[in-house]
């Protein structure tokens, strides 16, 4: 059995979820920085900038805590959904 905690296994399962749900995955990103303090996640910040530039209109994440690491990041995601920048937001909950 594959270790679902590995990044590669998570990507594999998320791609299967995207295919099942008819979502087009155009890029896969991985954040390795701590998120205790807001504004300290370069990949998250780049993703938000790309969404504002309309390069993407959705986010598919492994689990809710992958995006919502602190109150500011959570507020950013909610605000972008409210403004219509993010049309699709799916977060996978691992099957245990």
N, C-alpha and C positions, 0 to 999 in steps of 0.2 A: 504494500500500500504506500502511495506517495505521501510524503510529509506535507500536509496542507499548509503548514506554517512557512514553507519556503516561498520566496517571491515567485519563482517560476511556476510552482503549483497553483498559487493564487491567480496568476495571469492566465494560466490554462483554463481554470474553472470560470474566471470572469469572461474570457472569450467565448466559452460555451454558453454562458448566460446571455451575452450580447447576441450571439447567433440565434438562440432560442427566442429572444424578445425582438428580433429584427432591428437591432441597433448596429450602426456602422462605427467601428472602432478605427480611428485614424491615427492615434498615437497612444503610446503607453509611457507613463512617467512614474518615476520612483523617487520618493523624498527620503533622505537619510538624516536630515537635521532634526534636532530636538524642537518641540513645539511648545515648550513651557511658556515662553515669552512670545507674544504676537509679533508678527512682522519678521520672524527669523527663519522662515521656510522658503528658500529660493525657488524651488519647484512649484510650490503652492502659489507663490506670488506670480511666477511666470504663467501658470495656468490661468489665474484670474485675469491677467493682462491679455492673454490670448482669447479668452472668452469675451472680454470687452471689445476686442478687435474683430469679433464674430468669426474667429477661426474654428470655434467649437460652440455648440449650443447645449451640451450635456456633459455630465460627469458620471462615470461608472466607477464606484469605489468598492474595495474589498469589504469594508465595514464602516459603520458611522464614525467610529473614532479615528479613522484615517483622514477624514476631512475636518472634523470638529474637535481640534486639539486644544483650543482655547476659545474664550468668549468672542474675541475679535474675529477670528477665522470663521466661527459659526455665524456671526452676524453678517459677515461678508457674503457667505453662501446664501443666507436667507434673503438678504437685500438684492442679490443678483437674480434670484428666482422671482422675487416681487417685481423687479424691473423688466423681467422678460428676457434677460440675457441667457439664463439657464432654463431650457424648456424640459429637459429630461435629467432627473437626478435619481440614480439607482445605487443602492448600497446593499451589498450582498451580506447575508448573515450565514456564516459557515454552518453546514449540517454536521451536527455532533452525533 
